[in-house]
Amino acid sequence: MKSRAKHIQFAQLAIIFLGGILFGTAPALIAQDSPITGPSLDEVFLFRPSRFPEGNWNPKNLRFEDVEFQSQDGTKLHGWLCPTPDPFAHVLYLHGTGKNLSDRAQLLEKLTRQHKLTVMIFDYRGYGRSESLPTVDGAIADSFAARAKFAEIAQIPESEIVLMGRSLGGAMAIQIAAALPPRGMILESTFASYRGVAELHAPKFAFLIPDEKLHSVELISEIKTSFLISHGDRDRLIPFAAGQKLFRAAPAPKKFIRIPGADHNDPQSHNYYKALDRFLRSLPRLRRSQ
């Protein structure tokens, strides 16, 4: 029975990854003028969204404002703006593949109250209150649109926004930073390449994923900014070595934080948040729009 179940599992994965090649869209590393189609089967495997009303949509201790905007193709998106008076930085937070923005309320409270940041978080298409279905190209386009909207609200240049991405969100941050370098980059538990994750979890079918699809380790070398990169050394989903590989490829100035004993979804350590404060204070002074 175990052998039969294993064969079924491999067959399912084969369908997912083969479908991603047969029906997938062309990679969109920077260009935003290519049409966005529905999800390929490998993207159905990649994204794990939860939709409204799942989550914590009325957090007691977080001050936030709803933000509504549109992606490049007209898809309606939703986010939260979490303001702080006279912030140290304006941070666009790009979340990972699971759940939705409302599940990050505790983190947002910490970033705004303890670290004095103004933060905008948003849901990719197919997550939370955002429309449509999630795709890689769509999520990249949504990330571009979110940065533009945040800059408009804050009345600062897009290049003055700090990008903070966790897991898949780190890959999205790298995509938009390659087009326009940000004031700083904060990457948490981010993979070096999408195909590399597949090679770990579905090695027989990983070759079906185009190598250039979310190939973060190649793009990161082109981004001229300051980096803070962290990774748990017991991460079973995206190995610690992936974070180290990204760090080696990133240009200086950069700092790597090892999170001892941490798995993929474990909280960050106290030492990490101390390093985060130091990193934010080391960034160039904010230049406001004229």
Summary of the structure (lengths in Angstrom):
residues: 290
radius of gyration: 18.4
end to end distance: 68.0
largest distance: 68.0
contacts: 985
relative contact order: 0.13
helix: 40%
strand: 19%
